[in-house]
Amino acid sequence: GEWPKEVFEKARRLSYELDDGIKKFAQQTFGTLTYISLLKTTFALIDVPYSAVKRYLLLGKTPPKIVDELITKTFFAIIGGRGEDI
């Protein structure tokens, strides 16, 4: 079914805000806005955390604490800042 108009409008606005935030973060972090900087930013900020916790949440479980550490290490490996950039 279709979403109510107000829900659809809010979702669209939030989507634009998220896209804008990702672009700003990529620009500030990498000094340039390119396909690669956007890909790295999206992967580090959205794809990795989502994938890391998804299976636990689907099972109704809390992810183990080490998952936070793994997400953090992956973030710095992709974004840089700890000598682990890729």
C-alpha positions, 0 to 999 in steps of 0.5 A: 500500500501507499504511505500517508502523504505526511509520512511520505514527505517526511521520509523524502525530506530525511532521505535528502538530509541523509544524502546531504550529510553524507556528501558533507562528511565525504567532502570534509573528510577526504577534501574532495567529493568524488565517487570514491569518497562517497563510496567510502563514506557510505560504506563506513557510516552505513553499510558496515554498521548495518551489516554488522548488527543486522543478523543479531537484530533479526534474531532479537539479540543484542550484538556482542560488544566486540561488534562495536570494536570491529565497526570502529576498526573498520571505520578508521581503516576506511576513513583513516586517522589511525594509520589504517587507511585503505 
